[in-house]
Amino acid sequence: MPETQVLGSLPHGAPEQATADEVFDRIVRIAHRVLGVPAATLVLLSDDPSVQLLPGALGLPGDVQRARVYRMDHPVTGDIVENRRPVIIGDVDDVPSVADRGLVKALGTRSLAGYPVEDSRGHVVGALWALHDTPRTWSEEDLATLADLAAACTSELRLRAERERARRAEQVAFRAHQRAQFLLGLSERFAGVTTIEEVEETIAQVVGSGMGARWCSLALVDADRRHLRYITVGHQEPGFPEDMRSARLDAPRPDTAVVRTRKTLFYRDHEEMIEVFPAMAGIGLVSSGARSFLPIVTDDDVIGVVICVWEEKRDHDAGTAALEATVSRYVAMSLERVALLEARRRVATTLQESLLTDPPEVAHLDLATTYAPAARTDQVGGDWYDAVVRDERTAVLMIGDVAGHDVGAAAQMGQLRSMLRAVAWSHDESPAELLGRLDRANAELGPHAMATAVVVRLDQDERPCGDTGPDGAPERGYTLTWSNAGHPPPLVLRRDGSVEQLDARPDMLLGIHPATPRHDHVTRLLPGDTLLLYTDGLVERRGVPVPERTAALEQALADTLGEATASLPRSLVRRLVGRAQRDDVAVLAARARVPAPSGPPSDDGPATAERKVADDLSDLGPARRWVDDVLESCSVDAEQRRTAMLLSSEILTNALEHGASPIVATVEVDDRRLRVAVRDGCTRPPVLRAPEPQDLSGRGVQFLERLASRWGVDQHLGEGVGRHADGGEGKTVWFEIDREARPLTGVVPAIPRPSPTTSSIPLVERVLPWTRDEARRRKT
């Protein structure tokens, strides 16, 4: 007997094999025992009337008993199904039309009785048969028993049908619940995205968990509506060529076709896509599975395409199509939100950058600043810095942070900065008094902002004093007076490489109690020392104690010893913040320049300075900075200093890479010209070369030829040059620039911070309709 199992639902078609059913086999056995018949069976007709299924059977021929399926045309069960009445035959010889039919003949049946069996819809689908090998007069009790057993079969079929309906309803409800949960999660995931990178990451999560796709890509239409550009970085299908990341919208490709037609395209495998778009053949894609291309529509325009790639072949069912439509709508709304945040951020950043102007030129001070807005597109706030020059020996430096990260905070910052700037310029007072005036103005005139700030006043000594200079000589430094209104403490990088924290107890922040007393603190800033002012975004990180971050800042600042001041603020931001930035950061660095030891040029002679350079490229930066300091202390203007720095860098690099120690740099400045010379212990002169465009070196002599008023090489045979030069052979490479010469003209423009998007066109101009219209007008 074959393995029995519960009959689920009536099969369709003509199966090659049926299965025994435990319940119906039990009913057939009851009929066998109670009626005393040698054979009994439940016959159900399939969709093919010639195929009889026997889920319950006893006493049939061996092959039929095992197969549980019997094929014959016009079975007797068909008469019961058609007439909906039982068939009762006491002797088949009396009914010749039945005697030769199928199982009746195969079993040698002489008498039989069959009662109809109905399904849940009331349709007769089969019959329960009792078969006897001798003629028999079926009693009323026999027929009643068989009718009851047939009714039991009907009840079982109906019960199973109800169970199946309940199971399917449960599956539908479960799938609906899953879909509702997925859509809820979809909404929550996309609700929090604020950058294009987060949109891409969310798409990857959604298509992976909801649709089972392996890879996904996001491509956006340019504002000029001529090109489609892929911006996906981390989830794109491997093997996608770089030269296909940008395509004209009229290109014969499925992604561009979606933009043109606004219709979703789905291909069950790679070959099906190639049949429609032969140009996509042979481009090295990894997957041969299904692909879908979903249009992202906003304001009746297709602004982009989401591409989903599966690893295996897949049919485009209704569930997948519904999810794709939902994903497309959520991506469109997310891109609109990101574009609006970008537009808002651009307004606030423009406002903030218009207020955060370049630092002024301050005699004998090297100033550098940077402002880094938060990485989140909706975060821009109230960080600011400023510097005010009172006279040739006094400067006031300031930095502050208004509470909040929005356009309102930026506006309040602008008002506070302007008030403090005006007060610092018009009142010759200490930092504590300036902060007190600002706090009272903030309370009485507005904007009633809450903010932290540090004000520093630098007063240069009138004449050299003390014994802090080389060999205990006096030198002109600065008296540094500061007052702190709840702001992170300033740091000072001393010229010996140590870092000092100006950690006097801070006073109350601004905007709390205007009458609170404020205090001044005093220290010294010597030539070569660097003062660092910064906002809390540089030292605060979620989950890390502020003292630990401040210690990291001190170490990073110590590591910058010898670097150019101009690069110091950005270097600290990159090292301490990087891509994890969650708050605005403003940094101001001020280094006291090292003057020429001889003083500025005078009637007594030119200004001169000499420095021994370490035989290591690590001393290149400090040596260049020393040249700039000496030239600045001799009142050489910024344009000529830039030229001199470029040429000094070339001759210093040449000596360090191709010369020999000792290496000595000298600077000489008078009212007619400036001269910079580098001596080393090698007699081989520099060579004028013609490097190829791709060569990274070999242009030093070309710079000397084109930018210097004069230059030359002096050979030394045994004599020393300068107090640091030892005797022996060597050479001196020198250049001169006349004081009235202007080898370089104009100011080198600052390089703007790159857009957070991976393409050159901001997302706001790709998505928002008014900016697209403006882009089209500019194009025409």
FITI-880874 format. One record per residue (C-alpha): x, y, z; residue in one letter. Coordinates in steps of 0.25 Angstrom, whole numbers, plus 5000, padded with zeros to 4 digits. Layout:
BEGIN
XYZA
...
***
This chain:
BEGIN
500050005000M
500550144997P
500950245008E
499650305013T
499550455014Q
498350555017V
497650595004L
497850755003G
496950794992S
496450724979L
497550714969P
497450774955H
497850714942G
498150574940A
499250524950P
500150404947E
500050364962Q
499050384973A
499250364988T
498550284999A
497750365009D
497750315024E
496350375027V
495650315014F
496350185015D
495750175029R
494350205024I
494550095013V
494949995024R
493750025032I
492849995019A
493649865017H
493349815031R
491949865033V
491449825019L
492249705018G
492749735004V
494149684999P
494449824992A
494049964995A
494650094989T
494450244989L
494450294975V
494750444972L
494750494957L
495750594953S
495650704943D
495850594933D
494650504934P
495350384929S
496250384941V
495750334955Q
496550364967L
496450264979L
496850324992P
496150214999G
496150074994A
496149934999L
496149794992G
496449854978L
497449794968P
498849804973G
499349904963D
498149994965V
498249984980Q
499650034979R
499450144969A
498150194974R
497750244960V
496950174950Y
496750214935R
495550184927M
494450254918D
493050264924H
493250214938P
492050174946V
492350284956T
492150384944G
490650344944D
490550374959I
491250514957V
490350544945E
489050494951N
489350534966R
488650394970R
489150264976P
489450144967V
488950014973I
489049884965I
488749744971G
489249674959D
490149734948V
489549624938D
488249704939D
489049834934V
489949794923P
490449944921S
491049934935V
491649784934A
492749824924D
493249954931R
494649964937G
494749914952L
493449844951V
493949754940K
495349744946A
494849704960L
493849614955G
492849694962T
491349634962R
490649744971S
491049884975L
490450004981A
490950144981G
490550274987Y
490950414983P
491950504990V
491950654989E
492950764991D
492750894999S
492050954988R
490950844987G
491550794974H
491550634973V
493050604971V
493050454973G
492450334980A
492650234991L
492550094985W
492249954992A
492649844982L
492249694984H
492649574976D
491249504977T
489849554974P
489349624986R
488049684990T
488449814997W
487549835010S
487049965014E
488049965026E
489249935016D
488850055008L
488650145020A
490050105025T
490650135011L
489850265010A
490350305024D
491850275020L
491650355007A
491150465015A
492350455025A
493250465012C
492450585008T
492650645022S
494150625022E
494350685008L
493550805012R
494350815025L
495650805017R
495150915008A
494851005019E
496150975025R
496851005012E
496051135011R
496451175025A
497851145022R
497851225010R
497151335017A
498251335028E
499351335017Q
498651455011V
498551525024A
499951485028F
500451545014R
499651665016A
500251685030H
501651665025Q
501351765014R
500851865024A
502051845033Q
502951855021F
502251985017L
502352045031L
503752005032G
503952065018L
503352195022S
504152205035E
505452175027R
505252275017F
504752375027A
506052405033G
506952415021V
507652555020T
508752525010T
508852464996I
509752355002E
508652315012E
507652305001V
508552214994E
508852125006E
507352125009T
507052074995I
508051964997A
507351915010Q
505951925004V
506151854991V
507051744998G
506051715010S
504751745002G
504951694988M
506151604990G
507051684980A
508551664981R
509051794976W
508451934973C
508852064967S
508352204967L
508452294955A
508052444954L
507652524942V
508452654940D
507852784942A
507952814927D
507152684924R
508152634915R
508952534923H
508752424933L
509852404943R
510052294953Y
510352334967I
510352204974T
511752164980V
511552044990G
510451954985H
510551954970Q
510751824962E
512151794960P
512651804946G
511851924943F
512852004934P
513252144937E
512952194923D
511552154925M
511252234938R
510852354929S
509952344917A
509152434908R
507652424910L
507552374895D
508452264897A
507852124894P
507952074908R
506852024918P
507152134928D
507052244919T
505852184912A
505152184926V
505452344927V
504852354913R
503552274915T
503352284930R
503052134930K
503652024939T
504451924931L
504651784936F
505451674930Y
505451534935R
506851504932D
508051574925H
507751514911E
506351564911E
506951704913M
507951684902I
506851644892E
506151784894V
507451864896F
508651794888P
509551914892A
509651854906M
510251724902A
511751704905G
511851814916I
512451714926G
511251714936L
511351604947V
509951554948S
509051484938S
507851494946G
506651584946A
506751734945R
505751844948S
505851994944F
504952084953L
504652234949P
504652334960I
503652434957V
503452574964T
502552684958D
502252604946D
503752594942D
504652474943V
505852514951I
506552384953G
506552234952V
506652124962V
507251994956I
507051864964C
507851734960V
507551594964W
508551484964E
507551384958E
506451384948K
505151434953R
503751464948D
503151604950H
501951564959D
500951664965A
501551674978G
502851714973T
502251814964A
501451874975A
502751884984L
503451954972E
502452054971A
502452084986T
503952094986V
503952184974S
503052284981R
503852284994Y
505152304987V
504552424980A
504052484993M
505352454999S
506152524988L
505152644989E
505452655004R
506952645002V
506852754991A
506052845000L
507052825012L
508152855002E
507452974997A
507253025012R
508652985015R
509253065003R
508453195008V
508953175022A
510353145018T
510353265008T
509953355020L
510953295029Q
512053305019E
511753445016S
511953475030L
513253395032L
514153475024T
515653455022D
516453495034P
517153635032P
518653655030E
519253675044V
520653715045A
521553615051H
520453515052L
520153395043D
518653375043L
517853255038A
516453215039T
515453105034T
513953075036Y
513452935033A
511952925033P
511352795039A
511252675029A
509752665031R
509052745021T
508052805031D
509152855040Q
509752995039V
509853085051G
510453195059G
511953165059D
512853295056W
514253355057Y
514753495055D
515953575056A
516053725058V
517353815057V
517353925066R
518753985062D
520053935057E
520353865071R
518953825076T
517953715070A
516753655076V
516353515072L
514953455075M
514253325073I
512853275078G
511753185076D
510253215077V
509353105082A
508553035070G
508752985057H
507853055047D
507753185039V
507253255052G
508553215059A
509353265047A
508553395047A
508753415062Q
510253385060M
510353495050G
509753595059Q
510653555071L
511853555062R
511553695057S
511253755071M
512553695076L
513353745064R
512853885066A
513053885081V
514553825079A
514853935069W
514254055076S
514654025091H
516054005095D
515653915106E
516053775112S
515453645107P
514553635119A
514053775117E
513753745103L
512953625106L
512153695117G
511753805107R
511353695097L
510553625107D
509753745111R
509553785097A
509053645094N
508053655105A
507553795103E
507653815088L
507553665083G
507653565078P
507553505092H
508353385087A
509053285096M
510553265092A
511953235097T
513153325093A
514653345095V
515253485093V
516753495092V
517553625092R
518953625087L
519853745090D
521253745084Q
522453785092D
522853925089E
524353885089R
525053745091P
525053705106C
525353585115G
526353475112D
525553375104T
526253395091G
527353315085P
528553315095D
527653385105G
527553515096A
526253595098P
525153585088E
523853655084R
522653565088G
521253585091Y
520453605104T
519253505102L
518053545110T
516753465109W
515353445115S
514553325113N
513053325113A
512753175115G
513553135102H
514553025100P
515953075106P
516953125096P
518253055093L
519653105091V
520653025083L
521953075088R
523153075079R
523852965086D
522752875082G
521952875096S
520452905097V
519952995108E
518452995111Q
517953135115L
517053065125D
516653175134A
515253155140R
514253205129P
513153305132D
511653295130M
511253285115L
510553395108L
509053415109G
508853365123I
509153475133H
509753605126P
510153665139A
511053545143T
512553585146P
513553545135R
515053525137H
516353545129D
517453455129H
518853485124V
520053405118T
521153425108R
521253385093L
522653385088L
523153385074P
522953245068G
521753215077D
520353185072T
519053215078L
517853125075L
516353165076L
515353065073Y
513853025075T
513352905082D
513052825069G
514552805068L
514652735082V
513252675084E
512852535079R
511652455084R
512152345094G
513552405096V
513852485108P
514252635105V
515552625113P
515952505104E
515652585091R
516352705096T
517652625099A
517552575085A
517452715080L
518652755088E
519452635082Q
518952675068A
519352815070L
520752775075A
520952685063D
520752815054T
522052875059L
522752935047G
521552925038E
521053055030A
520053125039T
519053135027A
518952985026S
518852965041L
517252985043P
516852895032R
517852795036S
517352785050L
515852775045V
516252665036R
517052585047R
516052605058L
514652615051V
514752545037G
513452485032R
512852465045A
512552615047Q
511252645053R
511452795057D
511952915051D
513452945054V
514153085053A
515653095056V
516553215057L
518053205058A
519053315060A
520553305060R
521453405065A
522453425054R
523953415056V
524653545052P
525953565045A
527053575056P
527653695051S
526353775050G
525653835038P
526453905027P
527054035031S
528054145027D
529054055035D
528953945025G
527953835020P
527253735029A
527953605030T
527653465035A
528253325035E
527753185038R
528353055038K
527452955031V
527452805036A
527852705025D
526452655024D
525252685016L
524452695029S
525152825031D
524652885018L
523352935023G
523953005035P
525053065027A
524053125017R
523253185028R
524453245034W
524753315021V
523353365020D
523453415035D
524753495032V
524153555019L
522853595026E
523653665038S
524353745027C
523053795022S
523153715009V
521653705003D
520853585002A
521053564987E
522553574987Q
522553484999R
521753374991R
522753384980T
523953374989A
523353254996M
523153184983L
524553204979L
525153174993S
524353044993S
525053004980E
526453034984I
526252974998L
525652854992T
526852844982N
527852854993A
527152755002L
526952654991E
528252664982H
529252744991G
530052715003A
530152765017S
530352865023P
529152935018I
528953085021V
527853185017A
528153335017T
527153455015V
527553595012E
526553705010V
526753855007D
525953965001D
526353914987R
526253764986R
526153644994L
527153524993R
526953384998V
528153284997A
528353135000V
529753085002R
530052935002D
531252845002G
531152794987C
531752874975T
530852814965R
529952934960P
528452914957P
528152884942V
527052954934L
526152844929R
524952824920A
524052734928P
522852664921E
521452704926P
521352574934Q
522652594941D
522552634956L
523852704957S
524952774949G
524252914948R
525052984959G
526053054950V
524953094940Q
524253164952F
525553234955L
525753284941E
524253334940R
523953394953L
525353444959A
525853574956S
527253504956R
527853374960W
529153304960G
530053194966V
531353234974D
532353124975Q
533253114988H
534553054989L
534953035003G
534353165009E
533153165018G
531953255016V
531253305028G
531353275043R
530653135041H
531553095029A
532753005031D
533953015022G
534052925010G
533452924996E
532052954992G
531153044985K
530153154988T
528853164979V
528253304981W
527153384975F
526753534976E
525453604974I
525353754972D
524453824982R
523653884971E
523553754963A
522153684962R
522453544957P
521153494961L
519853574960T
518553554966G
518053474977V
518053324976V
516553284978P
516153194990A
515653054985I
514253034990P
513852914998R
513352804989P
511852774988S
511452654996P
510852594984T
511752514975T
511352594962S
511752734959S
510252784958I
509652804972P
508452714976L
507552834978V
507752874963E
507352724959R
506152704967V
505452834970L
504652894959P
504953034961W
506453014961T
506352924948R
505553034941D
506653134945E
507753044940A
507053034927R
506953184926R
508453194929R
508653084919K
507953164908T
***
